């Protein structure tokens, strides 16, 4: 429930990306954040492993598979490899760090809006 609320606040603009000095804004930050949040939720809430071996197309699904499938059902082009790359590759470590700092900050705020 908390993750769903967080994502909705992110989408409607109540929460914004942390500002880092001297770096241009990424135009697809929100999309990447949503993909990462969905993969995290599939892992933590539904017990799916974060990723799988690239060679195994059948068998146990991973969080990355679930996210790719969800986007596909919605008619959006997102495959397992792109989700896995976003979740694991060092080139995306900055957005992962920013996002999880934002989640930590949001988690420290109680339902009545007071930091605790």
NORLINTA-V945682 format. One record per run of one state. SS is the DSSP state (a for helix, b for strand, c for the rest). FROM is the first residue (numbers start at 0). LEN is the number of residues. If there is no record, write none. Layout:
SS	FROM	LEN
SS	FROM	LEN
This chain:
c	0	1
a	1	11
c	12	16
a	28	18
c	46	2
b	48	1
c	49	12
b	61	1
a	62	11
c	73	6
a	79	9
c	88	1
a	89	18
c	107	1
b	108	1
c	109	5
b	114	1
c	115	1
